[in-house]
């Protein structure tokens, strides 16, 4: 029988990944994935604490009694598969074909979860008494609204002063080949919903109306062209993007009474959410339009600079792939933004992200085994 670190369709890591993919854990459902993982961890001697919040399943598991905590973090929920007829293989079939594992969640991030478990099994099989503690923080609310998942578990940990020193999140961070990119931080995300007020009227009598679309064009152009900061050595410059514009009811002869605009900032550590809000509101006020704007902060930027932990991750990659991984803070948000508020050093390392959230999501079989060996080497480096 193949071992956890071996290649081929008999590997323990692949078998666990297939088991997880077959469970239709469309967010926020877990569909039994967490109990599967928790059972493996209990068998190793982990103390597992199920943490259901509202409709969301989460758990915290920890091994050892003292010393710094190294935490694996991830999510069992996946995005919906869409039209299943458009998939070459059933999205929850966990089909192995063309030297790849196919299915929803294969890359994001059930193969990484499986690799975390089997790497831990391999590590504790030879080092049952590491010089610190190993933990798992698992949620089923990463692909959804992210309210009752990692965010709530972090508050539970904060209240108990059970703070990880280091955390590896298994998000699909890689670009062209597995482990070519490590996310050692993420930009902040700030959403705005803008309502521009006007006066509804007939298009033939514009002097009796006030067209909010016309009023909005100049100020929206000003916001889109503004320089918010120049970034720094770790973060690119802050980006402002309009995502939705709505006005009118589809009638061609009616000037709408209001216009709605949704926009987002992905911002660096050079500017705060409060500063961005203040600048936007001042620009809108100076334009003379009537407006209302509401804000929703999805997460502040966080960064884990180069140091012993980041170097341990890079060394683990180098040892088993020969790759000199790139450090990056680009891309979207992740649950790392919540974990970082504990003062934890957070990195993200997982599969290639080219197929995530797409029809025919997949991961090469070789990449599954690479994740196992890299995670195992990181454990050995963190706890020599």
N, C-alpha and C positions, 0 to 999 in steps of 0.2 A: 504493500500500500504506500502511496506517495505521502511524504511528510508535508507539513505546513509550508515549508519554503520551497518545495519542489515545483517544477513546471509541469504542464500537461493538464488534461481534463480530470486527473485524479487528485489534484492538490486540495488541501483542506481549505485554503483561502478561497479558491474558486467555488468549492462546494458551498461554503457559507454565503458567498456573494450571490449565488444562484438561488439559494433558499430565501434570501432577503428580497430579491427582485420578484420572485413569484408571489410575494405578499403585496397586495394592491394598496399600498399605503399612500394614497393621494391625500395631500395636505388637507386638514390636520390629522387624518387617520394614521394610525401606526400599524394596524392590521397584524399585530403579534410580533413585529420585528424586534421590539425592545425586550420582550420576554425571551426571545431566542438568544439575544446578546447577553442579557442578564443571567440566563442559565449557565452560559459558558463561563461568565465571570464568577458566579457563585462557586462553580466547580473548582476554580483556582484559589478560592479563599477570600474573594472580595466581599465586602459588606455593601449590599445594594439597597439603596433607598428609592423606591418608586415615588415620583413627585407629580401626580396628576393635578393640573390647574385648569379648571373649567373643562373644556372638551379636549384638552391637550395632554398627551402622555409624555412624561419626561422621567429620567432617572439619573441619580448620582451614585457612582460606585467607587469604592476606595479600598486599596490594599496596603497594609502596613500600619504601624502604630505611631511612627515618629519620622521626623525628617522632612525635607522640602517635598512638595507635591508636584509631580509631572502629570499633566492631564491631557488625555485625548478627548477631543470634542467633535461632535458631528450631529447629523440629523437623519432620521429614518423616513421622513416624509418626502414625497416627490411631487412634481407638477403633473397635471393631467396629461394623458397621452394624446388627446385630440382624436381625430378620426383614425381608429385602429386599422381600418381597411387600407390606409396608406402606408402602414408599416410593412417592411419586407418579412419581419418575424414578429410574432405576437409580442406586444410591449411588456407583458408580464409572463412571458414564456421562458425567460432566461435561457435562450437558445445559444448554444456554442456552435459557431460556424465561421469559416474563413479565419481561424485563429483568433477570433474575437468573441467576447461575451456580449450579447445583444439584449436590450431591454431598458425600460424606463428606470432610471436610477443607477444604471451600470457605471456611468462616470460621475454622476452627481447624486449621492456619493456612497452607494452601497458597497462597491468594491473596496473603497477606502476603509469603510467601517469593518469589513471582513478582515482586511489586512491589519488593522489596529488590534483586533482580537487575536488573530493567529500570531502576530509578532509578540504580543504580551504573553501568550501561552508558551511560545518558544523561549522567551527571555526568562520567565519564571521557572521554566523547566530546568534551567541550568543555574539560575541565581534566585533561589526562593527567598533570600533575605537581602534585598537591595538596600542601598544606603539612603533611601528615602521612600516616599509613598508614590504609588501609581493610581491614577483616578480616571474615570470616564464620566463625561457630561454629555448626555444624549437627549435630544428633543425630537418632537414631531411637528414643530411649528417654526421651521426656518423658511420654507417656501411660501408660507402664508403671511398672516398679519404680524407675526413675531411679537405677540404680546404676552402670551401665556407659556412661552417656551423658555429658551435660555435666559431671557431677561428676568423671569420669575425665579429660575433656579439660582441665578447669580445673587439675587437678593436673599434667598434662603441661605446660600453659602456665606454671604456677608454677615448675616445675623448670627451665624455659628462660628465666625472667625475661622472658617475652613478655606483658606485662600491658596489657590495654586501658585507656585512660583513661576512655572512654565506651562504653556499650553500649545498643543499642536492641533489645529483644526484641519480636518480632512477635505476641505473644499477643493474642487478641481482647479488648481492654480496653474497647471502647466500649459504651455502654448503649442509648441511643435512636437516635443517629446516629453515623456514623463520626467518630472523633477528638473526641467530646465528653468523653472521660475518658482521662487518662493515669495509669497506675500508676507512682508514683515510690517505691514501697516495698511490702512485703508483711509481713503478720503472721507470726510464727513458728508452727510446727505441732508439737505434742507428742502422741503417742499413748500410751495406757496400756491394758494388759490385766490385769484384776483377777480373781483367783480367790478366792472366799469359801468357806471350808471349813465344812462341817456334818457331821451324822451321818445317814446314810440310815436310813429306817424306815417303818413302816406309818402311814398317815394317821390310823388309828383309835387309835394308841398314841403320840401326840406326845411323851409324857414319856420315851419310850425313844429318841427321835431328837432332832436339832437342826437345825431348818429354816434353811438359809442364806439363803433368800429373805426370810423374816421378819426375820432379823438385818440384812440388807442395806438394807431399805427406809429406815430412819431415816438411816443414814449417807449413802446415795446422795442422799436429799433434802437433807441438809445441804450436800453438795458442789455440788449443782445450784443451790442458793440463795446460795452464797457469793459475796462480792465479792472478786475477785482483784486488781484494780486499777481505776483510773478512766480509763485511757487518757491521751492527751495531745493536743497540737495536731495530731499527724500520725496517731495510731492510735486506734481505738475501744477501749473497755475489753475486757479479756481475756474470752473466752467458753469455758465448759465445756459440752460436749455428750456425752451418752451415745448411742452409735450402735447397740450390740447388747447384748442380755441373753439368756443361755442357761442353762437348768437343767432337770433331769429328762429322762426319755426318752419323754414323752408319756403315761405311765401315770397315771391319776387317783388311784390309791390308794397311791402311793409318795412319801414325802418325799425329795427329792433329797439326795445327799451333798455336792454342791458347786454353786456358781453362778459363771458367768463373765460378766464385764462388759467391754465395749470402750468407751473414751471418748477424747475428743480435746479438747485446748486449742488455740485460735487465740489467740496471745498477743502483747501489745504489747511495746514496748521498755521499759516500766515494770517488768517482771518477767522473771527469767531462768527457763530450763527447770529448773535445779537448785532454785530457790525453789519452783516449782510442785510438783515431785516431793516436796520436803520437807514442804510443807503438806498434800498429799494423804496421804502416809504417816503423818504425825502425827495427822490426823483419823481415819484408819482405826484406828490403834493406840489412840487414846483411846476409840473405840467398844467395844473389847473383843472384836471379832470376830477369828476366825482368818483370815488372808489372805496372799496372795502377789501382788505386782504387778510387772510388767515394763514397761519403757519403751522407746519408739523415737522419737527426735528426727528429724523430717523436715526441719526447717530453722529457723534462727534468724531473727528479724525483721531486715529491712534497710530502709534509707531513703536516698534521694538527695534532700537538701533543695534548695530553690530556689537557683539559682545560674546561671552562664552556660550550662551544658548544658541544664538544665530550661527556661530561658528560650528557648534556641534551638529546642527542640522545640515549645514553646507558640507561638513566633513563626511557625514553619513551618506549624502548623495554622491560625493566624489568617490568614496570607497567602493561603491557598487555600480556606478554608471560611468565614471570618468568625467562626468559633466561638471563644469564650473557654473553652478546655478546663478541666475540673475535675481537680485532682490528687487521687488516691485511693490508699489502702493496703488497701482492702477486697478481698473475694474470696478465692479459694483460693491455693495456692502455685504457683510456677512455677520454671523453671530459673534465673531471675534470682537466686534465693537462693544458688545455687552461685557464680555469676559475681561477686556482690557480695563474696564472701569474698576476692577478689583486691584489694579496695580500689577496684574499678571503680565509677563512677557508672552506675547502671542505671535505665532507664525501660522501660515496656512500652506499646506503642502498636500497635493492630491493629483488626480488624474488630469489628462489633457482635456481641455474644456471645449474642443471644437464641436462636439456633438451634443452638449448639454442642452436640455429643454427643447431639443429638436426631435422630429420623427427619426426613427432608426438610431436612437442613442446607443452607443457601444463603448467598449474598452478592450484593447488588445489583451490577450491572455498573458503575454509577457509583461505588460505593464502592471497587472495585478500582482505578479510575483515580485516585480521591482518594488512596488509599494511595501509589500511585506518585508523585504530585506532592508529597505531604507529605514522603515519604522523601527525594525529590530536593532539596527546599528545605532540609531539615535538613542534608544533606550540604553544600550550598552555604553554610549558616550556620556550620557547624562548621569548614569549610575555606574561608574567604573568599578 
